[in-house]
Amino acid sequence: MHGVVESDILATPSSIPFTLNTSRTTWHKLRGGIDLCLLEYALEDFSVEAFSQTGLLLPPTISHSVPKRQAEYFHGRLAARIALRAAGAIDADVLTGAQREPVWPAGMTGSITHQGPYAGAAVMPTDAVNGIGIDIEAPISDDAREAVEQMAVTAGELDALRSESALPDPVLLALAFSGKESFYKALFYRVGRFFGFEAVQLTGLDTERGELHFVCQAALTPEWQQGSKGAIAFEFLPDGAVLTSFVW
C-alpha cells in the first residue's frame, strides 16, 4: 500500500498541456505499469468557463447540471485528455455511451473516476491491455452504510475482509465497493452489458501487497468464468480515500 510519493510523480502541472492553475496534477504507477493521471481540485475554484478555456466538450446534460457535477465531469475529462496526450493519442473528446460509460477514441481504452477533490484517468492502447478499471471512494459514512451493504458487499464478504485486516468497517466497505466498481469498469467493454456486483465475491485482502482477492460468481468473458480468481489492487490517498485499480 502506498500513496503519492515523489518517485510516482512523472510530470508537473506546468509541463502538461490543458491543466489549469486551479488543479494539481500528479501521476501514479498502477499495477502493471499503467500510468494514472490524478487531478486534485477545489470545487470553489471551478467555473463552467473552464470547458471553453481548455477546449473540452460541454454536453447539454452537463451544462444544465449543478456546479458540483460540472466540476466532476470537467476534471474527469481533463484527466482523460491529459492521459490520452501522454499515451500519444490524438486529441479527441471522450464522449458518454448509453450506459454512461466513457467512449474512448479508436484504438484506446481506459477508465475515469472522480470523488471529492479528486479526478483521475488511465488509458492504454487496446492492443496492450484488455481493460482498465479505476475508482476512488472515501470511507463509507454511517448514513450510506446500509445502502452500500445492500448493493456491494455481503455479510460473508465483510467478515472475510475483517478476518485479515484491522482496518475499520468504513474503510473496508469503501474498499469493497471501489474494488468491485474497478472490476466492473475493466470488464464492461468486453462484456458489453450491465452486470451486478454479485458477479464478484471478495474472499480476502492483503494489506502488505495492497490486494483485494476475489472469485467470479458468473461467466463474464472467456477469460473470466465462474470460479476464476484474481486480485484488485488498492492504495490509500493522503486524505484517507481508497484508490482501487484492475488491469487485465
PyRosetta script that sets phi, psi and omega in degrees:
from pyrosetta import init, pose_from_sequence

init()
pose = pose_from_sequence("MHGVVESDILATPSSIPFTLNTSRTTWHKLRGGIDLCLLEYALEDFSVEAFSQTGLLLPPTISHSVPKRQAEYFHGRLAARIALRAAGAIDADVLTGAQREPVWPAGMTGSITHQGPYAGAAVMPTDAVNGIGIDIEAPISDDAREAVEQMAVTAGELDALRSESALPDPVLLALAFSGKESFYKALFYRVGRFFGFEAVQLTGLDTERGELHFVCQAALTPEWQQGSKGAIAFEFLPDGAVLTSFVW")
pose.set_psi(1, 140.9)
pose.set_omega(1, -179.7)
pose.set_phi(2, -161.3)
pose.set_psi(2, 158.8)
pose.set_omega(2, 176.0)
pose.set_phi(3, -110.1)
pose.set_psi(3, -157.5)
pose.set_omega(3, 179.1)
pose.set_phi(4, -73.3)
pose.set_psi(4, 125.3)
pose.set_omega(4, 176.5)
pose.set_phi(5, -129.3)
pose.set_psi(5, 163.7)
pose.set_omega(5, -174.4)
pose.set_phi(6, -58.7)
pose.set_psi(6, -36.0)
pose.set_omega(6, -177.9)
pose.set_phi(7, -70.3)
pose.set_psi(7, -16.1)
pose.set_omega(7, 178.7)
pose.set_phi(8, -84.4)
pose.set_psi(8, -15.3)
pose.set_omega(8, -174.3)
pose.set_phi(9, -86.6)
pose.set_psi(9, 112.3)
pose.set_omega(9, -176.2)
pose.set_phi(10, -94.0)
pose.set_psi(10, -19.4)
pose.set_omega(10, -177.8)
pose.set_phi(11, -157.4)
pose.set_psi(11, 161.0)
pose.set_omega(11, 179.3)
pose.set_phi(12, -111.8)
pose.set_psi(12, 161.1)
pose.set_omega(12, -178.0)
pose.set_phi(13, -54.2)
pose.set_psi(13, -35.1)
pose.set_omega(13, -177.2)
pose.set_phi(14, -69.6)
pose.set_psi(14, -16.7)
pose.set_omega(14, -176.1)
pose.set_phi(15, -102.6)
pose.set_psi(15, 1.8)
pose.set_omega(15, -177.1)
pose.set_phi(16, -117.5)
pose.set_psi(16, 131.5)
pose.set_omega(16, 178.0)
pose.set_phi(17, -66.0)
pose.set_psi(17, 154.3)
pose.set_omega(17, 172.7)
pose.set_phi(18, 79.3)
pose.set_psi(18, -4.6)
pose.set_omega(18, 179.0)
pose.set_phi(19, -78.0)
pose.set_psi(19, 158.8)
pose.set_omega(19, 178.2)
pose.set_phi(20, -117.4)
pose.set_psi(20, 159.1)
pose.set_omega(20, 179.1)
pose.set_phi(21, -76.6)
pose.set_psi(21, 1.5)
pose.set_omega(21, 177.3)
pose.set_phi(22, -95.1)
pose.set_psi(22, 0.6)
pose.set_omega(22, 178.6)
pose.set_phi(23, -135.8)
pose.set_psi(23, 155.1)
pose.set_omega(23, 179.4)
pose.set_phi(24, -110.5)
pose.set_psi(24, 131.3)
pose.set_omega(24, -176.7)
pose.set_phi(25, -112.0)
pose.set_psi(25, 128.1)
pose.set_omega(25, 171.5)
pose.set_phi(26, -132.3)
pose.set_psi(26, 162.8)
pose.set_omega(26, 178.4)
pose.set_phi(27, -120.1)
pose.set_psi(27, 137.8)
pose.set_omega(27, 175.8)
pose.set_phi(28, -115.4)
pose.set_psi(28, 147.1)
pose.set_omega(28, 169.2)
pose.set_phi(29, -93.1)
pose.set_psi(29, 113.4)
pose.set_omega(29, 176.8)
pose.set_phi(30, -83.9)
pose.set_psi(30, 170.5)
pose.set_omega(30, 176.1)
pose.set_phi(31, -56.0)
pose.set_psi(31, 134.1)
pose.set_omega(31, -178.1)
pose.set_phi(32, 89.5)
pose.set_psi(32, 5.6)
pose.set_omega(32, 176.9)
pose.set_phi(33, 79.8)
pose.set_psi(33, 13.8)
pose.set_omega(33, 179.6)
pose.set_phi(34, -78.3)
pose.set_psi(34, 135.6)
pose.set_omega(34, 178.9)
pose.set_phi(35, -88.0)
pose.set_psi(35, 128.5)
pose.set_omega(35, 175.5)
pose.set_phi(36, -107.1)
pose.set_psi(36, 122.4)
pose.set_omega(36, 173.2)
pose.set_phi(37, -88.2)
pose.set_psi(37, 118.0)
pose.set_omega(37, -176.6)
pose.set_phi(38, -116.8)
pose.set_psi(38, 122.4)
pose.set_omega(38, 176.1)
pose.set_phi(39, -104.5)
pose.set_psi(39, 140.9)
pose.set_omega(39, 174.0)
pose.set_phi(40, -122.4)
pose.set_psi(40, 127.1)
pose.set_omega(40, -173.1)
pose.set_phi(41, -142.6)
pose.set_psi(41, 166.3)
pose.set_omega(41, 176.0)
pose.set_phi(42, -113.1)
pose.set_psi(42, 129.1)
pose.set_omega(42, -176.9)
pose.set_phi(43, -57.8)
pose.set_psi(43, -37.4)
pose.set_omega(43, -177.2)
pose.set_phi(44, -67.8)
pose.set_psi(44, -17.2)
pose.set_omega(44, 178.8)
pose.set_phi(45, -88.9)
pose.set_psi(45, -6.5)
pose.set_omega(45, -174.3)
pose.set_phi(46, -85.4)
pose.set_psi(46, 142.1)
pose.set_omega(46, 171.6)
pose.set_phi(47, -133.7)
pose.set_psi(47, 142.7)
pose.set_omega(47, -179.7)
pose.set_phi(48, -61.5)
pose.set_psi(48, -18.1)
pose.set_omega(48, 176.3)
pose.set_phi(49, -64.4)
pose.set_psi(49, -14.9)
pose.set_omega(49, 179.0)
pose.set_phi(50, -60.1)
pose.set_psi(50, -30.0)
pose.set_omega(50, 178.7)
pose.set_phi(51, -60.8)
pose.set_psi(51, -49.8)
pose.set_omega(51, -179.0)
pose.set_phi(52, -70.2)
pose.set_psi(52, -31.6)
pose.set_omega(52, -179.6)
pose.set_phi(53, -65.7)
pose.set_psi(53, -31.2)
pose.set_omega(53, -177.5)
pose.set_phi(54, -104.9)
pose.set_psi(54, -5.6)
pose.set_omega(54, -179.1)
pose.set_phi(55, 76.6)
pose.set_psi(55, 18.3)
pose.set_omega(55, 178.3)
pose.set_phi(56, -86.0)
pose.set_psi(56, 143.1)
pose.set_omega(56, -179.0)
pose.set_phi(57, -66.9)
pose.set_psi(57, 134.2)
pose.set_omega(57, 175.4)
pose.set_phi(58, -109.1)
pose.set_psi(58, 99.1)
pose.set_omega(58, -179.0)
pose.set_phi(59, -66.3)
pose.set_psi(59, 151.2)
pose.set_omega(59, 179.8)
pose.set_phi(60, -56.6)
pose.set_psi(60, -38.1)
pose.set_omega(60, -179.6)
pose.set_phi(61, -63.5)
pose.set_psi(61, -31.6)
pose.set_omega(61, 179.3)
pose.set_phi(62, -82.0)
pose.set_psi(62, -36.3)
pose.set_omega(62, -179.7)
pose.set_phi(63, -62.6)
pose.set_psi(63, -26.3)
pose.set_omega(63, -179.9)
pose.set_phi(64, -98.1)
pose.set_psi(64, 5.9)
pose.set_omega(64, -178.7)
pose.set_phi(65, -91.8)
pose.set_psi(65, 175.8)
pose.set_omega(65, -178.2)
pose.set_phi(66, -75.0)
pose.set_psi(66, 158.0)
pose.set_omega(66, -177.7)
pose.set_phi(67, -54.5)
pose.set_psi(67, -36.7)
pose.set_omega(67, -179.8)
pose.set_phi(68, -61.0)
pose.set_psi(68, -45.4)
pose.set_omega(68, 179.1)
pose.set_phi(69, -66.9)
pose.set_psi(69, -39.0)
pose.set_omega(69, 177.3)
pose.set_phi(70, -60.3)
pose.set_psi(70, -42.5)
pose.set_omega(70, -179.3)
pose.set_phi(71, -66.6)
pose.set_psi(71, -41.5)
pose.set_omega(71, 178.4)
pose.set_phi(72, -61.4)
pose.set_psi(72, -48.4)
pose.set_omega(72, -178.7)
pose.set_phi(73, -63.5)
pose.set_psi(73, -45.9)
pose.set_omega(73, -178.3)
pose.set_phi(74, -59.7)
pose.set_psi(74, -50.5)
pose.set_omega(74, -175.2)
pose.set_phi(75, -69.8)
pose.set_psi(75, -31.8)
pose.set_omega(75, 174.4)
pose.set_phi(76, -64.3)
pose.set_psi(76, -44.7)
pose.set_omega(76, 178.9)
pose.set_phi(77, -71.5)
pose.set_psi(77, -31.9)
pose.set_omega(77, 175.8)
pose.set_phi(78, -65.0)
pose.set_psi(78, -44.5)
pose.set_omega(78, 176.7)
pose.set_phi(79, -60.5)
pose.set_psi(79, -38.7)
pose.set_omega(79, 178.7)
pose.set_phi(80, -65.4)
pose.set_psi(80, -42.3)
pose.set_omega(80, 179.4)
pose.set_phi(81, -62.6)
pose.set_psi(81, -42.1)
pose.set_omega(81, 179.2)
pose.set_phi(82, -64.7)
pose.set_psi(82, -44.0)
pose.set_omega(82, -179.5)
pose.set_phi(83, -64.9)
pose.set_psi(83, -39.7)
pose.set_omega(83, 177.8)
pose.set_phi(84, -64.2)
pose.set_psi(84, -44.0)
pose.set_omega(84, 179.0)
pose.set_phi(85, -61.4)
pose.set_psi(85, -42.3)
pose.set_omega(85, -179.8)
pose.set_phi(86, -65.4)
pose.set_psi(86, -29.1)
pose.set_omega(86, 179.6)
pose.set_phi(87, -84.3)
pose.set_psi(87, 0.8)
pose.set_omega(87, 177.2)
pose.set_phi(88, 86.4)
pose.set_psi(88, 13.4)
pose.set_omega(88, -179.7)
pose.set_phi(89, -84.7)
pose.set_psi(89, 156.1)
pose.set_omega(89, 176.7)
pose.set_phi(90, -71.1)
pose.set_psi(90, 154.8)
pose.set_omega(90, 178.0)
pose.set_phi(91, -65.4)
pose.set_psi(91, 126.9)
pose.set_omega(91, 179.2)
pose.set_phi(92, -155.6)
pose.set_psi(92, 143.8)
pose.set_omega(92, 176.2)
pose.set_phi(93, -70.2)
pose.set_psi(93, 139.1)
pose.set_omega(93, 173.8)
pose.set_phi(94, -91.9)
pose.set_psi(94, 105.1)
pose.set_omega(94, -175.9)
pose.set_phi(95, -81.0)
pose.set_psi(95, -175.7)
pose.set_omega(95, -178.9)
pose.set_phi(96, -121.4)
pose.set_psi(96, 130.3)
pose.set_omega(96, -177.8)
pose.set_phi(97, -86.5)
pose.set_psi(97, -175.9)
pose.set_omega(97, -176.0)
pose.set_phi(98, -63.8)
pose.set_psi(98, -28.7)
pose.set_omega(98, 178.3)
pose.set_phi(99, -98.6)
pose.set_psi(99, 18.7)
pose.set_omega(99, -178.8)
pose.set_phi(100, 69.0)
pose.set_psi(100, 17.0)
pose.set_omega(100, 178.5)
pose.set_phi(101, -83.2)
pose.set_psi(101, 149.0)
pose.set_omega(101, 173.8)
pose.set_phi(102, -64.3)
pose.set_psi(102, 137.8)
pose.set_omega(102, 176.2)
pose.set_phi(103, -104.4)
pose.set_psi(103, 109.2)
pose.set_omega(103, -172.7)
pose.set_phi(104, -87.2)
pose.set_psi(104, 155.9)
pose.set_omega(104, 175.2)
pose.set_phi(105, -58.5)
pose.set_psi(105, 154.1)
pose.set_omega(105, -179.5)
pose.set_phi(106, -54.4)
pose.set_psi(106, 134.8)
pose.set_omega(106, 178.3)
pose.set_phi(107, 86.7)
pose.set_psi(107, 0.3)
pose.set_omega(107, -179.3)
pose.set_phi(108, -126.8)
pose.set_psi(108, 152.0)
pose.set_omega(108, 171.7)
pose.set_phi(109, -139.5)
pose.set_psi(109, 160.5)
pose.set_omega(109, -177.7)
pose.set_phi(110, -177.1)
pose.set_psi(110, -164.8)
pose.set_omega(110, -178.0)
pose.set_phi(111, -154.7)
pose.set_psi(111, 148.5)
pose.set_omega(111, -179.9)
pose.set_phi(112, -127.5)
pose.set_psi(112, 143.7)
pose.set_omega(112, 175.1)
pose.set_phi(113, -143.2)
pose.set_psi(113, 153.1)
pose.set_omega(113, 173.0)
pose.set_phi(114, -150.1)
pose.set_psi(114, 140.5)
pose.set_omega(114, -179.3)
pose.set_phi(115, -161.6)
pose.set_psi(115, 124.9)
pose.set_omega(115, 178.3)
pose.set_phi(116, 55.9)
pose.set_psi(116, -125.7)
pose.set_omega(116, -178.2)
pose.set_phi(117, -84.4)
pose.set_psi(117, 5.5)
pose.set_omega(117, -173.2)
pose.set_phi(118, -112.4)
pose.set_psi(118, 146.7)
pose.set_omega(118, 166.0)
pose.set_phi(119, -143.1)
pose.set_psi(119, 139.8)
pose.set_omega(119, -177.0)
pose.set_phi(120, -146.1)
pose.set_psi(120, 158.4)
pose.set_omega(120, 177.3)
pose.set_phi(121, -149.6)
pose.set_psi(121, 146.6)
pose.set_omega(121, 174.5)
pose.set_phi(122, -136.7)
pose.set_psi(122, 135.4)
pose.set_omega(122, -178.8)
pose.set_phi(123, -137.5)
pose.set_psi(123, 153.8)
pose.set_omega(123, 176.0)
pose.set_phi(124, -152.3)
pose.set_psi(124, 156.5)
pose.set_omega(124, 173.1)
pose.set_phi(125, -62.9)
pose.set_psi(125, 146.6)
pose.set_omega(125, -179.0)
pose.set_phi(126, -68.2)
pose.set_psi(126, -16.5)
pose.set_omega(126, 176.5)
pose.set_phi(127, -86.7)
pose.set_psi(127, 0.3)
pose.set_omega(127, 179.6)
pose.set_phi(128, -105.2)
pose.set_psi(128, -33.3)
pose.set_omega(128, -179.8)
pose.set_phi(129, -140.4)
pose.set_psi(129, 157.3)
pose.set_omega(129, 173.9)
pose.set_phi(130, -81.8)
pose.set_psi(130, -38.5)
pose.set_omega(130, -178.4)
pose.set_phi(131, -167.3)
pose.set_psi(131, 155.3)
pose.set_omega(131, 178.0)
pose.set_phi(132, -131.4)
pose.set_psi(132, 135.3)
pose.set_omega(132, 173.1)
pose.set_phi(133, -133.8)
pose.set_psi(133, 130.1)
pose.set_omega(133, 175.6)
pose.set_phi(134, -132.1)
pose.set_psi(134, 151.2)
pose.set_omega(134, 177.7)
pose.set_phi(135, -158.1)
pose.set_psi(135, 143.4)
pose.set_omega(135, 175.9)
pose.set_phi(136, -120.5)
pose.set_psi(136, 133.7)
pose.set_omega(136, 176.8)
pose.set_phi(137, -140.0)
pose.set_psi(137, 141.1)
pose.set_omega(137, 171.8)
pose.set_phi(138, -80.5)
pose.set_psi(138, 157.1)
pose.set_omega(138, 174.2)
pose.set_phi(139, -50.6)
pose.set_psi(139, 137.8)
pose.set_omega(139, -173.2)
pose.set_phi(140, -71.3)
pose.set_psi(140, 129.4)
pose.set_omega(140, -179.6)
pose.set_phi(141, -75.1)
pose.set_psi(141, 162.7)
pose.set_omega(141, 177.7)
pose.set_phi(142, -59.7)
pose.set_psi(142, -37.3)
pose.set_omega(142, -178.7)
pose.set_phi(143, -65.0)
pose.set_psi(143, -32.3)
pose.set_omega(143, -176.2)
pose.set_phi(144, -95.3)
pose.set_psi(144, -7.0)
pose.set_omega(144, -172.2)
pose.set_phi(145, -58.8)
pose.set_psi(145, -48.0)
pose.set_omega(145, -176.5)
pose.set_phi(146, -60.4)
pose.set_psi(146, -42.7)
pose.set_omega(146, -179.4)
pose.set_phi(147, -64.3)
pose.set_psi(147, -41.5)
pose.set_omega(147, 179.7)
pose.set_phi(148, -66.0)
pose.set_psi(148, -41.8)
pose.set_omega(148, 179.5)
pose.set_phi(149, -63.7)
pose.set_psi(149, -37.2)
pose.set_omega(149, -180.0)
pose.set_phi(150, -71.2)
pose.set_psi(150, -34.8)
pose.set_omega(150, -173.1)
pose.set_phi(151, -92.2)
pose.set_psi(151, -35.3)
pose.set_omega(151, -164.1)
pose.set_phi(152, -121.7)
pose.set_psi(152, -22.4)
pose.set_omega(152, -171.8)
pose.set_phi(153, -145.9)
pose.set_psi(153, 135.6)
pose.set_omega(153, 177.5)
pose.set_phi(154, -88.3)
pose.set_psi(154, 165.9)
pose.set_omega(154, 177.2)
pose.set_phi(155, -61.1)
pose.set_psi(155, -37.8)
pose.set_omega(155, 179.1)
pose.set_phi(156, -65.6)
pose.set_psi(156, -39.5)
pose.set_omega(156, 177.9)
pose.set_phi(157, -64.8)
pose.set_psi(157, -44.1)
pose.set_omega(157, -179.7)
pose.set_phi(158, -63.4)
pose.set_psi(158, -39.9)
pose.set_omega(158, 176.9)
pose.set_phi(159, -62.6)
pose.set_psi(159, -39.1)
pose.set_omega(159, 179.6)
pose.set_phi(160, -64.5)
pose.set_psi(160, -39.2)
pose.set_omega(160, 178.2)
pose.set_phi(161, -69.3)
pose.set_psi(161, -41.7)
pose.set_omega(161, 178.8)
pose.set_phi(162, -61.0)
pose.set_psi(162, -36.3)
pose.set_omega(162, -175.1)
pose.set_phi(163, -68.3)
pose.set_psi(163, -17.5)
pose.set_omega(163, -176.4)
pose.set_phi(164, -117.7)
pose.set_psi(164, 11.4)
pose.set_omega(164, -177.8)
pose.set_phi(165, -156.9)
pose.set_psi(165, 149.2)
pose.set_omega(165, 174.7)
pose.set_phi(166, -95.8)
pose.set_psi(166, 8.7)
pose.set_omega(166, 179.4)
pose.set_phi(167, -63.8)
pose.set_psi(167, 142.5)
pose.set_omega(167, -179.7)
pose.set_phi(168, -68.5)
pose.set_psi(168, 158.6)
pose.set_omega(168, -177.3)
pose.set_phi(169, -56.0)
pose.set_psi(169, -41.5)
pose.set_omega(169, 179.5)
pose.set_phi(170, -57.4)
pose.set_psi(170, -33.7)
pose.set_omega(170, 178.7)
pose.set_phi(171, -77.2)
pose.set_psi(171, -42.3)
pose.set_omega(171, 178.8)
pose.set_phi(172, -62.0)
pose.set_psi(172, -39.6)
pose.set_omega(172, 178.5)
pose.set_phi(173, -66.3)
pose.set_psi(173, -39.2)
pose.set_omega(173, 176.9)
pose.set_phi(174, -64.0)
pose.set_psi(174, -41.8)
pose.set_omega(174, 177.5)
pose.set_phi(175, -61.8)
pose.set_psi(175, -43.9)
pose.set_omega(175, -179.2)
pose.set_phi(176, -63.2)
pose.set_psi(176, -48.6)
pose.set_omega(176, -179.4)
pose.set_phi(177, -63.8)
pose.set_psi(177, -48.8)
pose.set_omega(177, -176.6)
pose.set_phi(178, -64.6)
pose.set_psi(178, -43.1)
pose.set_omega(178, -179.3)
pose.set_phi(179, -61.3)
pose.set_psi(179, -44.7)
pose.set_omega(179, 179.2)
pose.set_phi(180, -67.6)
pose.set_psi(180, -34.7)
pose.set_omega(180, 177.0)
pose.set_phi(181, -64.6)
pose.set_psi(181, -41.6)
pose.set_omega(181, 177.8)
pose.set_phi(182, -63.2)
pose.set_psi(182, -42.3)
pose.set_omega(182, 178.3)
pose.set_phi(183, -61.8)
pose.set_psi(183, -44.2)
pose.set_omega(183, 179.3)
pose.set_phi(184, -59.9)
pose.set_psi(184, -47.1)
pose.set_omega(184, -179.7)
pose.set_phi(185, -61.6)
pose.set_psi(185, -39.2)
pose.set_omega(185, -176.2)
pose.set_phi(186, -69.5)
pose.set_psi(186, -28.4)
pose.set_omega(186, -177.6)
pose.set_phi(187, -100.7)
pose.set_psi(187, -13.4)
pose.set_omega(187, -171.0)
pose.set_phi(188, -56.0)
pose.set_psi(188, -44.5)
pose.set_omega(188, -174.2)
pose.set_phi(189, -66.9)
pose.set_psi(189, -26.7)
pose.set_omega(189, 177.3)
pose.set_phi(190, -86.2)
pose.set_psi(190, -38.3)
pose.set_omega(190, 179.3)
pose.set_phi(191, -71.7)
pose.set_psi(191, -41.1)
pose.set_omega(191, 175.4)
pose.set_phi(192, 78.0)
pose.set_psi(192, 14.0)
pose.set_omega(192, 179.4)
pose.set_phi(193, -156.5)
pose.set_psi(193, 164.6)
pose.set_omega(193, 175.5)
pose.set_phi(194, -68.7)
pose.set_psi(194, 139.1)
pose.set_omega(194, 168.3)
pose.set_phi(195, -140.1)
pose.set_psi(195, 147.1)
pose.set_omega(195, -172.7)
pose.set_phi(196, -80.6)
pose.set_psi(196, 166.3)
pose.set_omega(196, 179.2)
pose.set_phi(197, -64.2)
pose.set_psi(197, -19.3)
pose.set_omega(197, 179.9)
pose.set_phi(198, -69.9)
pose.set_psi(198, -8.8)
pose.set_omega(198, 177.6)
pose.set_phi(199, -70.0)
pose.set_psi(199, -13.3)
pose.set_omega(199, 179.9)
pose.set_phi(200, -126.7)
pose.set_psi(200, 130.4)
pose.set_omega(200, 174.4)
pose.set_phi(201, -109.2)
pose.set_psi(201, 122.1)
pose.set_omega(201, 176.6)
pose.set_phi(202, -79.0)
pose.set_psi(202, 131.5)
pose.set_omega(202, -175.4)
pose.set_phi(203, -113.1)
pose.set_psi(203, -9.1)
pose.set_omega(203, 179.5)
pose.set_phi(204, 164.0)
pose.set_psi(204, -179.6)
pose.set_omega(204, 177.3)
pose.set_phi(205, -147.5)
pose.set_psi(205, 155.7)
pose.set_omega(205, 178.0)
pose.set_phi(206, -122.9)
pose.set_psi(206, 104.2)
pose.set_omega(206, -176.6)
pose.set_phi(207, -71.5)
pose.set_psi(207, -25.6)
pose.set_omega(207, 178.6)
pose.set_phi(208, -70.5)
pose.set_psi(208, -41.3)
pose.set_omega(208, -179.5)
pose.set_phi(209, -90.2)
pose.set_psi(209, -11.6)
pose.set_omega(209, -177.3)
pose.set_phi(210, 66.7)
pose.set_psi(210, 54.9)
pose.set_omega(210, -176.8)
pose.set_phi(211, -134.3)
pose.set_psi(211, 137.2)
pose.set_omega(211, 166.7)
pose.set_phi(212, -101.4)
pose.set_psi(212, 126.2)
pose.set_omega(212, -178.9)
pose.set_phi(213, -96.7)
pose.set_psi(213, 143.2)
pose.set_omega(213, -176.5)
pose.set_phi(214, -146.3)
pose.set_psi(214, 165.4)
pose.set_omega(214, 171.6)
pose.set_phi(215, -134.8)
pose.set_psi(215, 135.2)
pose.set_omega(215, 179.6)
pose.set_phi(216, -70.4)
pose.set_psi(216, 139.4)
pose.set_omega(216, 177.9)
pose.set_phi(217, -107.0)
pose.set_psi(217, 3.6)
pose.set_omega(217, -179.9)
pose.set_phi(218, -149.9)
pose.set_psi(218, 157.3)
pose.set_omega(218, 174.6)
pose.set_phi(219, -81.5)
pose.set_psi(219, 115.8)
pose.set_omega(219, -175.1)
pose.set_phi(220, -110.1)
pose.set_psi(220, -46.7)
pose.set_omega(220, 176.3)
pose.set_phi(221, -140.9)
pose.set_psi(221, 168.9)
pose.set_omega(221, 176.1)
pose.set_phi(222, -55.3)
pose.set_psi(222, -31.1)
pose.set_omega(222, -179.1)
pose.set_phi(223, -82.5)
pose.set_psi(223, -28.9)
pose.set_omega(223, -175.8)
pose.set_phi(224, -118.0)
pose.set_psi(224, 91.3)
pose.set_omega(224, -179.3)
pose.set_phi(225, -103.6)
pose.set_psi(225, 167.2)
pose.set_omega(225, 175.2)
pose.set_phi(226, -56.9)
pose.set_psi(226, 127.6)
pose.set_omega(226, -177.5)
pose.set_phi(227, 97.5)
pose.set_psi(227, -12.9)
pose.set_omega(227, 177.6)
pose.set_phi(228, -64.8)
pose.set_psi(228, 139.5)
pose.set_omega(228, -178.4)
pose.set_phi(229, -114.3)
pose.set_psi(229, 150.9)
pose.set_omega(229, 179.6)
pose.set_phi(230, -163.3)
pose.set_psi(230, -173.8)
pose.set_omega(230, -178.8)
pose.set_phi(231, -139.4)
pose.set_psi(231, 139.0)
pose.set_omega(231, 176.3)
pose.set_phi(232, -107.0)
pose.set_psi(232, 129.0)
pose.set_omega(232, -177.8)
pose.set_phi(233, -80.0)
pose.set_psi(233, 148.2)
pose.set_omega(233, 174.2)
pose.set_phi(234, -145.2)
pose.set_psi(234, 155.9)
pose.set_omega(234, 173.5)
pose.set_phi(235, -150.9)
pose.set_psi(235, 171.6)
pose.set_omega(235, -179.8)
pose.set_phi(236, -112.6)
pose.set_psi(236, 136.4)
pose.set_omega(236, 175.3)
pose.set_phi(237, -85.1)
pose.set_psi(237, 165.2)
pose.set_omega(237, -172.4)
pose.set_phi(238, -56.2)
pose.set_psi(238, -30.7)
pose.set_omega(238, -178.1)
pose.set_phi(239, -89.9)
pose.set_psi(239, 6.5)
pose.set_omega(239, 178.5)
pose.set_phi(240, 96.7)
pose.set_psi(240, -6.7)
pose.set_omega(240, 175.7)
pose.set_phi(241, -65.9)
pose.set_psi(241, 153.1)
pose.set_omega(241, 178.8)
pose.set_phi(242, -100.5)
pose.set_psi(242, 141.1)
pose.set_omega(242, 174.7)
pose.set_phi(243, -118.4)
pose.set_psi(243, 118.6)
pose.set_omega(243, 177.7)
pose.set_phi(244, -113.8)
pose.set_psi(244, 154.7)
pose.set_omega(244, 178.6)
pose.set_phi(245, -150.1)
pose.set_psi(245, 145.3)
pose.set_omega(245, 175.6)
pose.set_phi(246, -138.5)
pose.set_psi(246, 121.0)
pose.set_omega(246, -178.9)
pose.set_phi(247, -126.4)
pose.set_psi(247, 133.6)
pose.set_omega(247, 179.3)
pose.set_phi(248, -144.0)
pose.dump_pdb("model.pdb")
